[in-house]
Amino acid sequence: MFKNTYLKTEWRDEILELLNTRPVNIKYEDIAKVTKLHKNWLSMFARGRITHPSVNAMNTLHDYLVEQMNSKNDKSI
């Protein structure tokens, strides 16, 4: 049994911060189109209304946001 609840939510909170601090030009509509996560779900998650999101949703959202952040920071292109 997993006893440390802080570790269980740490990853979720990191993804929540990525979502809430993303560049303003990355809209929920853009995220939803690529990730297949509904924009209402994204909005609710961003406001902390979804406290136990699925691992699949978190993986998908994390991968998309990290890819977008990295492409925005890549000055060599």
C-alpha positions as CSV (number, residue, x, y, z in Angstrom):
1,M,0.0,0.0,0.0
2,F,1.3,3.5,-0.9
3,K,1.3,5.6,2.3
4,N,2.9,8.9,1.3
5,T,0.0,10.9,-0.2
6,Y,2.3,13.9,-0.9
7,L,4.2,11.9,-3.5
8,K,1.0,10.7,-5.1
9,T,-0.1,14.3,-5.7
10,E,3.3,15.9,-6.4
11,W,3.3,14.9,-10.1
12,R,-0.3,16.1,-10.5
13,D,0.5,19.4,-9.0
14,E,3.5,19.8,-11.3
15,I,1.3,19.3,-14.3
16,L,-1.3,21.6,-12.9
17,E,1.4,24.3,-12.6
18,L,2.6,23.6,-16.2
19,L,-1.0,24.1,-17.4
20,N,-1.6,27.3,-15.4
21,T,1.7,28.9,-16.4
22,R,1.7,27.9,-20.1
23,P,2.3,30.6,-22.7
24,V,-0.9,32.6,-23.4
25,N,-0.9,31.5,-27.0
26,I,-1.5,27.9,-26.1
27,K,-5.3,27.8,-25.7
28,Y,-7.4,25.0,-24.2
29,E,-8.8,24.5,-27.7
30,D,-5.3,23.7,-29.0
31,I,-4.5,21.4,-26.1
32,A,-7.9,19.6,-26.5
33,K,-7.5,19.1,-30.2
34,V,-4.1,17.4,-29.9
35,T,-4.6,15.5,-26.6
36,K,-8.2,14.6,-27.0
37,L,-8.9,15.9,-23.5
38,H,-12.1,17.9,-23.4
39,K,-11.5,21.7,-23.0
40,N,-14.1,21.7,-20.1
41,W,-12.0,19.0,-18.4
42,L,-8.9,21.1,-18.9
43,S,-10.6,24.1,-17.4
44,M,-11.9,22.2,-14.4
45,F,-8.5,20.6,-13.8
46,A,-6.8,24.0,-14.0
47,R,-9.1,25.3,-11.3
48,G,-8.4,22.4,-9.0
49,R,-11.9,20.9,-9.5
50,I,-10.5,17.5,-10.6
51,T,-8.5,16.2,-7.7
52,H,-7.9,12.6,-8.9
53,P,-7.3,12.7,-12.7
54,S,-6.4,9.5,-14.5
55,V,-2.8,8.6,-15.1
56,N,-3.5,8.5,-18.8
57,A,-4.8,12.0,-18.8
58,M,-1.9,13.2,-16.8
59,N,0.7,11.5,-19.1
60,T,-1.0,12.9,-22.1
61,L,-1.2,16.5,-20.8
62,H,2.3,16.4,-19.3
63,D,3.8,15.2,-22.6
64,Y,2.0,17.8,-24.6
65,L,2.8,20.7,-22.3
66,V,6.5,19.8,-22.0
67,E,6.8,19.5,-25.8
68,Q,5.1,22.9,-26.3
69,M,7.3,24.5,-23.7
70,N,10.5,23.0,-25.2
71,S,9.5,24.1,-28.7
72,K,8.8,27.7,-27.5
73,N,12.3,27.8,-25.8
74,D,14.1,26.3,-28.8
75,K,15.8,29.3,-30.5
76,S,17.7,27.3,-33.0
77,I,14.7,26.8,-35.3
